Amino acid sequence: MMEAQLVVQRIAALQSEHRDLDAAIDRLAADPAVDELMLRRLKKRKLQIKDQVVALQMRLVPDIPA
């Protein structure tokens, strides 16, 4: 039970970071003098976070016997 709570807390933290990155990417993309390398790195990090969230969410789903 305690592990599930830790996973839920980690998911919430990652989702918050994902939203922050999304806002930062939007701000950078609107800048005409955007640093393309920085933008690509932020997008890559955002995708990594999304993958981590999905993996953690899968840990919360109980295994269903076939």
Summary of the structure (lengths in Angstrom):
residues: 66
radius of gyration: 15.7
end to end distance: 24.1
largest distance: 54.8
contacts: 141
relative contact order: 0.15
helix: 82%
strand: 0%
